[in-house]
């Protein structure tokens, strides 16, 4: 499934105060696609102020007006880097 966060580009372009910044997409690890067998944290609202949270496979929200402000978040690694 095409990554909703980067629209399949693998990167995000940000413009702020005349500066442009390009960052790699952390949701799809710059591949442009999300894996349908992995679970992601997702958020949207219905436009009337009712937020919804979902943890599961990526939703296909393209063109669906019921998913206003849709966000998908990167999978957090279980490894925190500390040696205990």
DSSP file (Angstrom, degrees, kcal/mol; ACC not computed):
  #  RESIDUE AA STRUCTURE BP1 BP2  ACC     N-H-->O    O-->H-N    N-H-->O    O-->H-N    TCO  KAPPA ALPHA  PHI   PSI    X-CA   Y-CA   Z-CA
    1    1 A X              0   0    0      0, 0.0    33,-2.6     0, 0.0     2,-0.1   0.000 360.0 360.0 360.0 137.1    0.0    0.0    0.0
    2    2 A X  B     -A   33   0A   0     31,-0.2     2,-0.3     1,-0.1    31,-0.3  -0.410 360.0-105.4 -65.3 135.6    1.3    3.5   -0.9
    3    3 A X     >> -     0   0    0     29,-2.2     4,-1.2     1,-0.2     5,-0.7  -0.462  23.5-156.7 -66.6 123.4    2.5    5.4    2.2
    4    4 A X  T  45S+     0   0    0     -2,-0.3    -1,-0.2     1,-0.2    -2,-0.1   0.809  88.3  60.7 -70.4 -30.3    0.0    8.1    3.1
    5    5 A X  T  45S+     0   0    0      1,-0.2    -1,-0.2     2,-0.1    -2,-0.0   0.922 122.7  17.7 -65.9 -46.5    2.6   10.1    5.0
    6    6 A X  T >45S-     0   0    0      6,-0.1     3,-1.5    19,-0.0     5,-0.3   0.397  99.5-123.1-108.0   0.9    5.0   10.7    2.0
    7    7 A X  T 3<5S-     0   0    0     -4,-1.2    -3,-0.2     1,-0.3    -5,-0.1   0.779  73.1 -56.2  60.5  29.0    2.5    9.8   -0.8
    8    8 A X  T 3 <S+     0   0    0     -5,-0.7    -1,-0.3    -7,-0.1    -4,-0.1   0.440 116.8 108.6  87.5   0.3    4.9    7.2   -2.1
    9    9 A X  S <  S-     0   0    0     -3,-1.5    -2,-0.1     2,-0.2     3,-0.1   0.780  77.0-132.8 -80.1 -26.9    7.9    9.5   -2.5
   10   10 A X  S    S+     0   0    0      1,-0.2    15,-2.1    -7,-0.1     2,-0.3   0.376  79.3  63.0  87.9  -5.0    9.9    8.1    0.4
   11   11 A X  E    S-B   24   0B   0     -5,-0.3     2,-0.4    13,-0.3    13,-0.2  -0.959  70.8-133.5-146.2 163.8   10.7   11.6    1.6
   12   12 A X  E     -B   23   0B   0     11,-3.3    11,-2.6    -2,-0.3     2,-0.5  -0.958  12.7-148.8-120.8 139.2    8.9   14.7    3.0
   13   13 A X  E     -B   22   0B   0     -2,-0.4     2,-0.4     9,-0.2     9,-0.2  -0.939  15.4-170.6-110.9 124.0    9.5   18.3    1.8
   14   14 A X  E     -B   21   0B   0      7,-3.4     7,-3.0    -2,-0.5     2,-0.4  -0.927   6.4-166.2-115.6 137.1    9.1   21.0    4.4
   15   15 A X  E     +B   20   0B   0     -2,-0.4     2,-0.3     5,-0.2     5,-0.2  -0.989  15.9 163.2-122.3 130.8    9.1   24.7    3.7
   16   16 A X  E >   -B   19   0B   0      3,-2.5     3,-2.1    -2,-0.4    -2,-0.0  -0.942  67.0 -17.4-151.2 123.0    9.4   27.2    6.6
   17   17 A X  T 3  S-     0   0    0     -2,-0.3     3,-0.1     1,-0.3    -1,-0.0   0.873 127.4 -49.0  48.6  47.4   10.3   30.9    6.5
   18   18 A X  T 3  S+     0   0    0      1,-0.3     2,-0.3     0, 0.0    -1,-0.3   0.379 116.5 111.3  79.8  -5.1   11.8   30.7    3.0
   19   19 A X  E <   -B   16   0B   0     -3,-2.1    -3,-2.5     2,-0.0     2,-0.4  -0.769  53.9-150.7-100.7 147.4   13.9   27.6    3.8
   20   20 A X  E     -B   15   0B   0     -2,-0.3     2,-0.4    -5,-0.2    -5,-0.2  -0.961  12.4-175.4-120.0 137.8   13.3   24.2    2.4
   21   21 A X  E     -B   14   0B   0     -7,-3.0    -7,-3.4    -2,-0.4     2,-0.5  -0.987  10.4-156.3-131.4 139.5   14.2   20.9    4.2
   22   22 A X  E     -B   13   0B   0     -2,-0.4     2,-0.4    -9,-0.2    -9,-0.2  -0.974  15.2-179.2-118.4 128.2   13.9   17.4    2.9
   23   23 A X  E     -B   12   0B   0    -11,-2.6   -11,-3.3    -2,-0.5     2,-0.1  -0.947  30.9-110.1-126.0 147.1   13.6   14.5    5.4
   24   24 A X  E     -B   11   0B   0     -2,-0.4     2,-0.4   -13,-0.2   -13,-0.3  -0.466  42.8-103.1 -70.6 145.3   13.3   10.8    4.8
   25   25 A X      > -     0   0    0    -15,-2.1     5,-1.2     1,-0.2     4,-0.3  -0.575  29.2-167.4 -74.8 125.3    9.9    9.3    5.6
   26   26 A X  T   5S+     0   0    0     -2,-0.4    49,-0.3     3,-0.2    -1,-0.2   0.652  81.0  63.9 -87.0 -17.1   10.0    7.4    9.0
   27   27 A X  T   5S+     0   0    0      1,-0.2    48,-0.3    47,-0.2    -1,-0.1   0.944 120.4  19.7 -71.6 -47.3    6.7    5.7    8.5
   28   28 A X  T > 5S-     0   0    0      6,-0.1     3,-1.3    46,-0.1     5,-0.3   0.316 104.7-116.5-105.0   7.6    7.8    3.6    5.5
   29   29 A X  T 3 5S-     0   0    0     -4,-0.3    -3,-0.2     1,-0.2   -18,-0.0   0.880  72.3 -60.9  54.7  41.0   11.5    3.9    6.0
   30   30 A X  T 3 <S+     0   0    0     -5,-1.2    -1,-0.2     1,-0.1    -4,-0.1   0.598 114.8 113.1  66.7  15.9   11.9    5.8    2.7
   31   31 A X  S <  S-     0   0    0     -3,-1.3    -2,-0.1     2,-0.2    -1,-0.1   0.697  78.3-128.8 -88.4 -19.1   10.5    2.9    0.6
   32   32 A X  S    S+     0   0    0      1,-0.2   -29,-2.2    -7,-0.1     2,-0.4   0.372  79.8  82.0  87.5  -5.1    7.2    4.7   -0.4
   33   33 A X  B     -A    2   0A   0     -5,-0.3     2,-0.3   -31,-0.3   -31,-0.2  -0.989  68.0-139.9-134.7 142.2    5.1    1.8    0.8
   34   34 A X        -     0   0    0    -33,-2.6     2,-0.5    -2,-0.4    -6,-0.1  -0.731  29.9-113.9 -94.3 151.0    3.7    0.7    4.1
   35   35 A X    >   -     0   0    0     -2,-0.3     3,-1.4     1,-0.1    23,-0.4  -0.739  15.5-151.3 -88.2 124.7    3.6   -3.0    5.0
   36   36 A X  T 3  S+     0   0    0     -2,-0.5    -1,-0.1     1,-0.3    21,-0.1   0.680  93.7  58.6 -70.7 -17.3    0.1   -4.3    5.3
   37   37 A X  T 3  S+     0   0    0     20,-0.1     2,-0.3     2,-0.1    -1,-0.3   0.464  94.6  80.0 -92.2  -0.5    1.1   -7.0    7.7
   38   38 A X  S <  S-     0   0    0     -3,-1.4     2,-0.4    18,-0.1    20,-0.4  -0.720  77.8-125.1-102.6 156.8    2.5   -4.5   10.3
   39   39 A X        -     0   0    0     -2,-0.3     2,-0.3    18,-0.2    18,-0.2  -0.847  26.3-174.0-104.7 138.4    0.5   -2.4   12.7
   40   40 A X  E     -C   56   0C   0     16,-3.0    16,-1.9    -2,-0.4     2,-0.5  -0.908  29.7-113.2-126.7 151.3    0.8    1.3   12.9
   41   41 A X  E     -C   55   0C   0     32,-0.5    32,-2.5    -2,-0.3     2,-0.3  -0.763  43.2-177.2 -82.9 131.5   -0.7    4.0   15.3
   42   42 A X  E     -CD  54  72C   0     12,-2.9    12,-2.4    -2,-0.5     2,-0.3  -0.954  11.9-171.8-134.8 150.6   -3.2    6.1   13.3
   43   43 A X  E     +CD  53  71C   0     28,-2.4    28,-2.7    -2,-0.3     2,-0.3  -0.989  13.9 148.7-141.1 145.7   -5.3    9.1   14.1
   44   44 A X  E     -C   52   0C   0      8,-1.8     8,-3.1    -2,-0.3     2,-0.3  -0.960  26.5-139.3-160.8 169.4   -8.1   11.0   12.4
   45   45 A X  E     -CD  51  68C   0     23,-2.7    23,-1.6    -2,-0.3     6,-0.2  -0.916  20.6-126.4-131.7 165.2  -11.2   13.1   13.3
   46   46 A X        -     0   0    0      4,-1.1     5,-0.1    -2,-0.3    21,-0.1   0.369  52.7-104.9 -92.0   5.1  -14.6   13.2   11.7
   47   47 A X  S    S+     0   0    0     21,-0.2     4,-0.1     3,-0.1    20,-0.0   0.262 110.8  81.7  90.1 -11.6  -14.6   17.0   11.2
   48   48 A X  S    S-     0   0    0      2,-0.2     3,-0.1     0, 0.0    -1,-0.0   0.203 117.4 -91.3-109.1  13.4  -17.0   17.5   14.1
   49   49 A X  S    S+     0   0    0      1,-0.2     2,-0.8     0, 0.0    -4,-0.0   0.587  85.4 130.4  91.7  10.3  -14.4   17.3   16.8
   50   50 A X        -     0   0    0      2,-0.0    -4,-1.1     0, 0.0    -1,-0.2  -0.839  44.6-154.2-100.1 103.0  -14.6   13.5   17.5
   51   51 A X  E     -C   45   0C   0     -2,-0.8     2,-0.4    -6,-0.2    -6,-0.2  -0.434   6.3-160.6 -76.0 149.6  -11.1   12.1   17.5
   52   52 A X  E     -C   44   0C   0     -8,-3.1    -8,-1.8    -2,-0.1     2,-0.4  -0.994   3.5-164.7-129.9 138.1  -10.4    8.5   16.6
   53   53 A X  E     +C   43   0C   0     -2,-0.4     2,-0.3   -10,-0.2   -10,-0.2  -0.953  10.2 179.4-121.5 142.2   -7.3    6.4   17.4
   54   54 A X  E     -C   42   0C   0    -12,-2.4   -12,-2.9    -2,-0.4     2,-0.5  -0.999  16.7-164.6-145.6 137.9   -6.5    3.1   15.7
   55   55 A X  E     +C   41   0C   0     -2,-0.3     2,-0.3   -14,-0.2   -14,-0.2  -0.968  54.0  74.0-123.8 113.4   -3.7    0.6   16.1
   56   56 A X  E    S-C   40   0C   0    -16,-1.9   -16,-3.0    -2,-0.5     3,-0.1  -0.973  84.9 -20.2 173.9-167.5   -3.6   -1.9   13.2
   57   57 A X  S    S-     0   0    0     -2,-0.3   -18,-0.2   -18,-0.2   -21,-0.1  -0.225  86.4 -78.8 -58.8 154.5   -2.7   -2.4    9.6
   58   58 A X        -     0   0    0    -20,-0.4     2,-0.3   -23,-0.4    -1,-0.1  -0.291  47.8-129.7 -60.4 137.2   -2.6    0.8    7.5
   59   59 A X        -     0   0    0     -3,-0.1     2,-1.1     1,-0.0     3,-0.1  -0.620  10.6-126.6 -86.1 146.2   -6.1    2.1    6.5
   60   60 A X        +     0   0    0     -2,-0.3    -1,-0.0     1,-0.2    -2,-0.0  -0.784  47.0 153.8 -91.6  95.1   -6.9    3.0    2.9
   61   61 A X    >   +     0   0    0     -2,-1.1     3,-2.3     2,-0.1     6,-0.2   0.413  16.5 134.0-106.3  -0.4   -8.2    6.5    3.5
   62   62 A X  T 3  S-     0   0    0      1,-0.3     3,-0.1    -3,-0.1    -2,-0.0  -0.328  85.0  -0.5 -58.8 120.7   -7.4    8.1    0.1
   63   63 A X  T 3  S+     0   0    0      1,-0.2     2,-0.7    -2,-0.1    -1,-0.3   0.404  96.9 127.2  82.2  -1.5  -10.4   10.0   -1.1
   64   64 A X    X   -     0   0    0     -3,-2.3     3,-1.4     1,-0.1    -1,-0.2  -0.804  46.0-160.5 -92.3 114.5  -12.6    9.1    2.0
   65   65 A X  T 3  S+     0   0    0     -2,-0.7     3,-0.2     1,-0.3    -1,-0.1   0.582  82.3  74.9 -72.0  -9.6  -13.9   12.4    3.5
   66   66 A X  T 3  S+     0   0    0      1,-0.2     2,-0.5    -5,-0.1    -1,-0.3   0.555  84.6  69.1 -77.5  -7.7  -14.6   10.7    6.9
   67   67 A X    X   +     0   0    0     -3,-1.4     3,-0.9    -6,-0.2    -1,-0.2  -0.554  68.0 171.5-111.2  65.2  -10.9   10.7    7.7
   68   68 A X  E 3   +D   45   0C   0    -23,-1.6   -23,-2.7    -2,-0.5   -21,-0.2  -0.503  69.7   9.0 -74.7 143.9  -10.1   14.4    8.2
   69   69 A X  E 3  S-     0   0C   0    -25,-0.2    -1,-0.2     1,-0.2     2,-0.1   0.826  88.1-174.3  57.3  35.3   -6.6   15.2    9.6
   70   70 A X  E <   -     0   0C   0     -3,-0.9     2,-0.4   -26,-0.1   -26,-0.2  -0.386   4.6-179.3 -63.8 134.2   -5.5   11.6    9.1
   71   71 A X  E     -D   43   0C   0    -28,-2.7   -28,-2.4    -2,-0.1     2,-0.4  -0.993  15.1-163.7-134.6 141.6   -2.0   10.8   10.5
   72   72 A X  E     -D   42   0C   0     -2,-0.4     2,-0.3   -30,-0.2   -30,-0.2  -0.988  15.8-149.9-123.7 138.4   -0.1    7.6   10.5
   73   73 A X        -     0   0    0    -32,-2.5   -32,-0.5    -2,-0.4     3,-0.1  -0.776  21.3 -98.9-112.7 151.0    2.9    7.3   12.8
   74   74 A X        -     0   0    0     -2,-0.3     2,-0.4     1,-0.1   -33,-0.2  -0.235  43.2-101.0 -63.0 153.7    6.2    5.3   12.5
   75   75 A X        -     0   0    0    -49,-0.3     2,-0.4   -48,-0.3    -1,-0.1  -0.633  38.3-129.1 -74.3 128.7    6.5    2.0   14.2
   76   76 A X        -     0   0    0     -2,-0.4     2,-0.1    -3,-0.1    -1,-0.0  -0.642  21.3-118.4 -83.0 135.1    8.5    2.4   17.4
   77   77 A X        -     0   0    0     -2,-0.4    -1,-0.1     1,-0.1     0, 0.0  -0.441   7.0-142.9 -70.5 142.8   11.4    0.1   17.8
   78   78 A X  S    S+     0   0    0     -2,-0.1     2,-0.6     2,-0.0    -1,-0.1   0.658  84.4  83.0 -78.2 -15.9   11.3   -2.2   20.8
   79   79 A X        -     0   0    0      1,-0.1    -2,-0.1     2,-0.1     0, 0.0  -0.798  57.8-173.6 -91.3 122.6   15.0   -1.8   21.2
   80   80 A X        -     0   0    0     -2,-0.6    -1,-0.1     2,-0.2     3,-0.1   0.424  41.1-117.0 -99.2   1.6   16.0    1.4   23.1
   81   81 A X  S    S+     0   0    0      1,-0.3     2,-0.3     0, 0.0    -2,-0.1   0.349  72.4 124.3  85.8  -7.4   19.7    1.2   22.6
   82   82 A X        -     0   0    0      2,-0.0     2,-0.7     1,-0.0    -1,-0.3  -0.660  55.1-140.6 -90.8 144.2   20.7    0.8   26.2
   83   83 A X              0   0    0     -2,-0.3    -1,-0.0     1,-0.1     0, 0.0  -0.902 360.0 360.0-101.7 112.9   22.7   -2.0   27.5
   84   84 A X              0   0    0     -2,-0.7    -1,-0.1     0, 0.0    -2,-0.0   0.454 360.0 360.0 -95.2 360.0   21.4   -3.1   30.8
